[in-house]
């Protein structure tokens, strides 16, 4: 089995391609930052003010925790905080999409792809299919329309690989 390297292609407000110096900061994590990362993964509450509850568990004030989370995001340790919705339980669709994108148009294509709020992840890979992203839509027609739009705007074909079976792994990365 051959593994290929992957590079995160950032979404929306940030630069189109994540540069190696932003993959992780040179600043070591403090013990409190490690606790924050661990709690965000395993103990994020369903409360009106979930960050307030986490801050109390850490002995911090909510604004202090939010500032720390912002710093961790800026340093590349956090990319997203939010729920995962199982779109296939609705009339929606979740699909993995691969594209062959010429290197000279990769950044422009990444900007096109990332302009859709329905794109959850986007990675550059060292492979013939060098762009891979996850598309999650509330209905199958919208998913199809987005892929058609991406093809038209980028000039590159998409390979739609819809989810057939789900595996729950409960990924937890201890800091």
Secondary structure in CASP SS format (residue, H / E / C, confidence):
PFRMAT SS
TARGET T0000
AUTHOR 0000-0000-0000
METHOD secondary structure of the structure
MODEL  1
X C 1.00
X C 1.00
X C 1.00
X C 1.00
X C 1.00
X E 1.00
X E 1.00
X E 1.00
X C 1.00
X C 1.00
X C 1.00
X C 1.00
X C 1.00
X C 1.00
X C 1.00
X C 1.00
X C 1.00
X C 1.00
X C 1.00
X H 1.00
X H 1.00
X H 1.00
X C 1.00
X C 1.00
X C 1.00
X C 1.00
X C 1.00
X C 1.00
X C 1.00
X C 1.00
X H 1.00
X H 1.00
X H 1.00
X H 1.00
X H 1.00
X H 1.00
X H 1.00
X H 1.00
X H 1.00
X H 1.00
X H 1.00
X H 1.00
X C 1.00
X C 1.00
X C 1.00
X C 1.00
X C 1.00
X C 1.00
X C 1.00
X H 1.00
X H 1.00
X H 1.00
X H 1.00
X H 1.00
X H 1.00
X H 1.00
X H 1.00
X H 1.00
X C 1.00
X C 1.00
X C 1.00
X H 1.00
X H 1.00
X H 1.00
X H 1.00
X H 1.00
X H 1.00
X H 1.00
X H 1.00
X H 1.00
X H 1.00
X H 1.00
X H 1.00
X H 1.00
X C 1.00
X C 1.00
X C 1.00
X C 1.00
X C 1.00
X C 1.00
X C 1.00
X C 1.00
X C 1.00
X C 1.00
X C 1.00
X C 1.00
X H 1.00
X H 1.00
X H 1.00
X C 1.00
X C 1.00
X C 1.00
X E 1.00
X E 1.00
X E 1.00
X E 1.00
X E 1.00
X E 1.00
X E 1.00
X C 1.00
X C 1.00
X C 1.00
X H 1.00
X H 1.00
X H 1.00
X H 1.00
X H 1.00
X H 1.00
X H 1.00
X H 1.00
X H 1.00
X H 1.00
X H 1.00
X H 1.00
X C 1.00
X C 1.00
X C 1.00
X C 1.00
X E 1.00
X E 1.00
X E 1.00
X E 1.00
X E 1.00
X E 1.00
X E 1.00
X C 1.00
X C 1.00
X C 1.00
X C 1.00
X C 1.00
X E 1.00
X E 1.00
X E 1.00
X E 1.00
X E 1.00
X E 1.00
X E 1.00
X C 1.00
X C 1.00
X H 1.00
X H 1.00
X H 1.00
X H 1.00
X H 1.00
X H 1.00
X H 1.00
X H 1.00
X H 1.00
X H 1.00
X H 1.00
X H 1.00
X H 1.00
X H 1.00
X H 1.00
X C 1.00
X C 1.00
X C 1.00
X E 1.00
X E 1.00
X E 1.00
X E 1.00
X E 1.00
X C 1.00
X C 1.00
X C 1.00
X C 1.00
X C 1.00
X C 1.00
X C 1.00
X C 1.00
X C 1.00
X C 1.00
X C 1.00
X C 1.00
X C 1.00
END
